[in-house]
Amino acid sequence: MDSTLKIRYTVDALFGAGVSKYLPKNIRFTYSKKTGRIQHVYQDDTLLCTLRIDGGLAITPNFAQMLMKSKKFRENCVEVDNDSKPFVENGNSVFCNHITWCGKNILIGSDVPVLHENKVIAVGKAIVSSKMMRSLKRGVAIKIRDSLKSPNEGSIDRK
């Protein structure tokens, strides 16, 4: 299968049908030397996402900002308040009581872009679902993987 087509199908499956039309046209791929599978997706020299073994995507904040043009993609995001913004930008977890809005498509373990005033400030992994984020008043909702101020900008942490 064509690599670009595979990425388009994966983005649509994970974030909603039609989101892939906001992918940039000039993307390039790196492949695993052992398996030949797609490892990373780049636009020029900027990392957009990494393909995971389980079929998911580990997206970067830059890529999430590109996909924000889609209304369906926004249903996979959370919005945080002013108090937690500096902490989230530095890579700290998002707590349930600091979430002002969350999309309905967030599942446990899914990649979640974290927004502040409609700008992506970080990307992380959901610890609880969107329904639980709305009802809980304490505890971690999202563990941040990559943020705007992270020292290894553009790389994916493999924890």
N, C-alpha and C positions, 0 to 999 in steps of 0.2 A: 504494500500500500504506500502511496505517496506520503512523505513525512508531513507536508503542509496539511493535507487532508486529514491525517491522523490527529494532528493538533487541533484542527477545527472541530472534529467530532468529539474529542475529549473535552474541549472548552464548553461546547454545547451541552454535553451530557452532565458536566459538573455544575455549571452555572446557569443553565437555561437555554432553550432553543433560540437561536438567532444572535446570541452574544458573540459568536465567533466572527461575525461580519465586522467587528471593531478591531480585529487583529491587524497589525501593520502588514503592509504588502512585502516589505523587504526584510524577511526573517531568514536566519540561517541556523543550522543545527550542528551539534557535536554528537558523535556516536560513541558508544562503548566499544573498546577494542576487543573485548572478550565475546560479547553477545551480538554486537552490531545494532543494538537498540538505540533509540534517541535518548540522549542524556540531558542536554541543555538546549534551550531555544534563546537566540539572541536577535536583537535588532541593532545593526551596526556592531558596536562593542558593548552594548548594554544587555545584561542578563534579564530575560523576561520571566522564564520559569524553568524548573527542573522536573523531569518526569520521574515519578516514584515507581518503585517496584510493584506496588499494589494497583497501579493504573491511574493514580491521582496526580495532581499537579501541585508543586510547591511554587506559588507565584511570588513575585517581588512587589513591593509597593509601587514601583513605576508601572509595571504591567497592570496592576489593579486600577491605577489611575486611568490608564488607557481604556480599560473595559467599563469604567464608570459612565461612559456615554450611553450605555444600555440601561434601560429601566429594570429589566429582568435581573441584571447583575447586581443591582442595588439591594435586591431581596436576600443576598448572601452576605451583607455587610452589617456592622454595628456602628452606632454613633456614640461618642463619649462626651462627657461634660468638660468644662474648662479646667476643673481641679485636677483631673487625671491626665490631661493632654501632655504635659512635660514628662511625666513618668512613663507613659506609653511610648512616646517618641524615643526615650532612652532604653527601651526594651523591657520594661517591667510589665507584668501581667495586668489584664483588665479585670476589675472586680464588678460583680453584678450591680452593686449600688451606684456605680459610676456610668452605667449605660443609660443614655437618654432615649435611644431608639434602636430596635433591632429588626432585621428582615425576617420573613417567615420561613426561608429555606435553609436556615442554619441547623445542621445536625451535629451530633457529637463526633469529633474527630475531623470535621471538615475545615478547609482553609477559609479563614474569615478576614476580609479587609476591615481595618478599624479606621473610621472616619472622624474628622472634626471639622465642622462647617463645610461638609461635602468635599473635603480633601483627604486623600488617603495618607495616614501618618504611620501606619504599621500594618503588618500581616501576621496572623497567628493561627493557632489550632484551637478549635472550640472544645472546651472541657464539658460544657452542658449545651443542651439544645436551646433554640430561640424561645420556646415555650417556658423552659425553666429560667432563662435569663430574665424574662418578664416577671416571673413570680418570686424568685429568690431575692433577698435583700442583702445577702452576704455570701462571701466565697468567690473563688476565681471562676470567671466565665471564659476567658481566652488567654492562653499562654502565648506570648509574643515570640515569633521566630525571627522576624526581620523588620526593622524600623528605619525611619529616615535618618536618624542620627547614629545608627549602628556603626561601629568601627570597620566592619567588613562589608561596607555598602556594595550591594550587588552580588553577594555570595550567599549561599544557602547553608545554614548551620545544620549539621546532621546529628541532632540529639535524639 
